[in-house]
Amino acid sequence: MHTIDTATPPRPGMSAPAATSLRVAARWVLAVLSSVFEILMTWHEKSRQRRQLLALSDDMLKDIGISRADAHYEGSKPFWRT
């Protein structure tokens, strides 16, 4: 038994399998774009946190148990590194 997709009719001149393939491709593109956006947002957040770490005073770093050298090491990493 086959299920008929009636939510979006095929475009004029387009077969039902072609319309389904188009929807699958569109979902895939959206999933890829969503993943890329999430990666970019993660990189942005890492960069922001590292800048904030470098801006902390020595007393603040001491309070959280991090030396200035450790903060400099972590803060100078490129955004894409973990």
DRENMAR-621418 format. One record per residue (C-alpha): residue number from 1; residue in three letters; x, y, z. Coordinates in nm, 3 decimals, padded with zeros to 5 digits. Example, Ala and Ser with C-alpha at 12.3 -4.5 7.8 and 13.67 -1.06 7.14 Angstrom:
DRENMAR-621418
<r><k>1</k><r>ALA</r><c1>01.230</c1><c2>-00.450</c2><c3>00.780</c3></r>
<r><k>2</k><r>SER</r><c1>01.367</c1><c2>-00.106</c2><c3>00.714</c3></r>
end
This chain:
DRENMAR-621418
<r><k>1</k><r>MET</r><c1>00.000</c1><c2>00.000</c2><c3>00.000</c3></r>
<r><k>2</k><r>HIS</r><c1>00.135</c1><c2>00.344</c2><c3>-00.092</c3></r>
<r><k>3</k><r>THR</r><c1>00.079</c1><c2>00.668</c2><c3>00.089</c3></r>
<r><k>4</k><r>ILE</r><c1>-00.014</c1><c2>00.968</c2><c3>-00.120</c3></r>
<r><k>5</k><r>ASP</r><c1>00.144</c1><c2>01.296</c2><c3>-00.015</c3></r>
<r><k>6</k><r>THR</r><c1>-00.127</c1><c2>01.558</c2><c3>-00.056</c3></r>
<r><k>7</k><r>ALA</r><c1>00.036</c1><c2>01.836</c2><c3>00.147</c3></r>
<r><k>8</k><r>THR</r><c1>00.219</c1><c2>01.987</c2><c3>-00.148</c3></r>
<r><k>9</k><r>PRO</r><c1>00.108</c1><c2>01.897</c2><c3>-00.498</c3></r>
<r><k>10</k><r>PRO</r><c1>00.377</c1><c2>01.864</c2><c3>-00.762</c3></r>
<r><k>11</k><r>ARG</r><c1>00.451</c1><c2>02.166</c2><c3>-00.976</c3></r>
<r><k>12</k><r>PRO</r><c1>00.285</c1><c2>02.172</c2><c3>-01.315</c3></r>
<r><k>13</k><r>GLY</r><c1>00.479</c1><c2>01.950</c2><c3>-01.550</c3></r>
<r><k>14</k><r>MET</r><c1>00.666</c1><c2>01.780</c2><c3>-01.262</c3></r>
<r><k>15</k><r>SER</r><c1>00.606</c1><c2>01.418</c2><c3>-01.175</c3></r>
<r><k>16</k><r>ALA</r><c1>00.525</c1><c2>01.319</c2><c3>-00.817</c3></r>
<r><k>17</k><r>PRO</r><c1>00.861</c1><c2>01.137</c2><c3>-00.770</c3></r>
<r><k>18</k><r>ALA</r><c1>01.047</c1><c2>01.446</c2><c3>-00.895</c3></r>
<r><k>19</k><r>ALA</r><c1>00.855</c1><c2>01.667</c2><c3>-00.653</c3></r>
<r><k>20</k><r>THR</r><c1>00.938</c1><c2>01.428</c2><c3>-00.369</c3></r>
<r><k>21</k><r>SER</r><c1>01.306</c1><c2>01.433</c2><c3>-00.466</c3></r>
<r><k>22</k><r>LEU</r><c1>01.296</c1><c2>01.811</c2><c3>-00.466</c3></r>
<r><k>23</k><r>ARG</r><c1>01.149</c1><c2>01.816</c2><c3>-00.114</c3></r>
<r><k>24</k><r>VAL</r><c1>01.413</c1><c2>01.570</c2><c3>00.009</c3></r>
<r><k>25</k><r>ALA</r><c1>01.688</c1><c2>01.782</c2><c3>-00.143</c3></r>
<r><k>26</k><r>ALA</r><c1>01.543</c1><c2>02.097</c2><c3>00.013</c3></r>
<r><k>27</k><r>ARG</r><c1>01.533</c1><c2>01.930</c2><c3>00.357</c3></r>
<r><k>28</k><r>TRP</r><c1>01.894</c1><c2>01.819</c2><c3>00.313</c3></r>
<r><k>29</k><r>VAL</r><c1>02.007</c1><c2>02.171</c2><c3>00.218</c3></r>
<r><k>30</k><r>LEU</r><c1>01.824</c1><c2>02.315</c2><c3>00.521</c3></r>
<r><k>31</k><r>ALA</r><c1>01.987</c1><c2>02.057</c2><c3>00.749</c3></r>
<r><k>32</k><r>VAL</r><c1>02.333</c1><c2>02.140</c2><c3>00.613</c3></r>
<r><k>33</k><r>LEU</r><c1>02.274</c1><c2>02.514</c2><c3>00.649</c3></r>
<r><k>34</k><r>SER</r><c1>02.147</c1><c2>02.463</c2><c3>01.003</c3></r>
<r><k>35</k><r>SER</r><c1>02.461</c1><c2>02.265</c2><c3>01.091</c3></r>
<r><k>36</k><r>VAL</r><c1>02.688</c1><c2>02.529</c2><c3>00.941</c3></r>
<r><k>37</k><r>PHE</r><c1>02.505</c1><c2>02.802</c2><c3>01.133</c3></r>
<r><k>38</k><r>GLU</r><c1>02.542</c1><c2>02.607</c2><c3>01.458</c3></r>
<r><k>39</k><r>ILE</r><c1>02.916</c1><c2>02.564</c2><c3>01.400</c3></r>
<r><k>40</k><r>LEU</r><c1>02.956</c1><c2>02.935</c2><c3>01.328</c3></r>
<r><k>41</k><r>MET</r><c1>02.767</c1><c2>03.027</c2><c3>01.643</c3></r>
<r><k>42</k><r>THR</r><c1>02.985</c1><c2>02.790</c2><c3>01.849</c3></r>
<r><k>43</k><r>TRP</r><c1>03.302</c1><c2>02.947</c2><c3>01.705</c3></r>
<r><k>44</k><r>HIS</r><c1>03.168</c1><c2>03.294</c2><c3>01.780</c3></r>
<r><k>45</k><r>GLU</r><c1>03.091</c1><c2>03.196</c2><c3>02.140</c3></r>
<r><k>46</k><r>LYS</r><c1>03.438</c1><c2>03.045</c2><c3>02.190</c3></r>
<r><k>47</k><r>SER</r><c1>03.598</c1><c2>03.360</c2><c3>02.055</c3></r>
<r><k>48</k><r>ARG</r><c1>03.389</c1><c2>03.579</c2><c3>02.286</c3></r>
<r><k>49</k><r>GLN</r><c1>03.470</c1><c2>03.369</c2><c3>02.593</c3></r>
<r><k>50</k><r>ARG</r><c1>03.841</c1><c2>03.372</c2><c3>02.514</c3></r>
<r><k>51</k><r>ARG</r><c1>03.842</c1><c2>03.750</c2><c3>02.479</c3></r>
<r><k>52</k><r>GLN</r><c1>03.665</c1><c2>03.778</c2><c3>02.814</c3></r>
<r><k>53</k><r>LEU</r><c1>03.918</c1><c2>03.543</c2><c3>02.975</c3></r>
<r><k>54</k><r>LEU</r><c1>04.205</c1><c2>03.761</c2><c3>02.853</c3></r>
<r><k>55</k><r>ALA</r><c1>04.032</c1><c2>04.069</c2><c3>02.995</c3></r>
<r><k>56</k><r>LEU</r><c1>04.013</c1><c2>03.930</c2><c3>03.351</c3></r>
<r><k>57</k><r>SER</r><c1>04.239</c1><c2>04.082</c2><c3>03.613</c3></r>
<r><k>58</k><r>ASP</r><c1>04.503</c1><c2>03.875</c2><c3>03.793</c3></r>
<r><k>59</k><r>ASP</r><c1>04.286</c1><c2>03.871</c2><c3>04.105</c3></r>
<r><k>60</k><r>MET</r><c1>03.986</c1><c2>03.741</c2><c3>03.911</c3></r>
<r><k>61</k><r>LEU</r><c1>04.199</c1><c2>03.471</c2><c3>03.749</c3></r>
<r><k>62</k><r>LYS</r><c1>04.332</c1><c2>03.373</c2><c3>04.093</c3></r>
<r><k>63</k><r>ASP</r><c1>03.973</c1><c2>03.344</c2><c3>04.219</c3></r>
<r><k>64</k><r>ILE</r><c1>03.892</c1><c2>03.087</c2><c3>03.952</c3></r>
<r><k>65</k><r>GLY</r><c1>04.224</c1><c2>02.907</c2><c3>03.988</c3></r>
<r><k>66</k><r>ILE</r><c1>04.382</c1><c2>03.001</c2><c3>03.656</c3></r>
<r><k>67</k><r>SER</r><c1>04.724</c1><c2>03.156</c2><c3>03.612</c3></r>
<r><k>68</k><r>ARG</r><c1>04.788</c1><c2>03.446</c2><c3>03.373</c3></r>
<r><k>69</k><r>ALA</r><c1>04.997</c1><c2>03.207</c2><c3>03.159</c3></r>
<r><k>70</k><r>ASP</r><c1>04.709</c1><c2>02.956</c2><c3>03.141</c3></r>
<r><k>71</k><r>ALA</r><c1>04.465</c1><c2>03.234</c2><c3>03.051</c3></r>
<r><k>72</k><r>HIS</r><c1>04.700</c1><c2>03.362</c2><c3>02.783</c3></r>
<r><k>73</k><r>TYR</r><c1>04.746</c1><c2>03.010</c2><c3>02.643</c3></r>
<r><k>74</k><r>GLU</r><c1>04.371</c1><c2>02.949</c2><c3>02.626</c3></r>
<r><k>75</k><r>GLY</r><c1>04.283</c1><c2>03.300</c2><c3>02.515</c3></r>
<r><k>76</k><r>SER</r><c1>04.528</c1><c2>03.305</c2><c3>02.228</c3></r>
<r><k>77</k><r>LYS</r><c1>04.391</c1><c2>02.990</c2><c3>02.065</c3></r>
<r><k>78</k><r>PRO</r><c1>04.216</c1><c2>03.038</c2><c3>01.731</c3></r>
<r><k>79</k><r>PHE</r><c1>03.836</c1><c2>03.020</c2><c3>01.752</c3></r>
<r><k>80</k><r>TRP</r><c1>03.817</c1><c2>02.683</c2><c3>01.579</c3></r>
<r><k>81</k><r>ARG</r><c1>04.039</c1><c2>02.502</c2><c3>01.830</c3></r>
<r><k>82</k><r>THR</r><c1>03.902</c1><c2>02.331</c2><c3>02.137</c3></r>
end
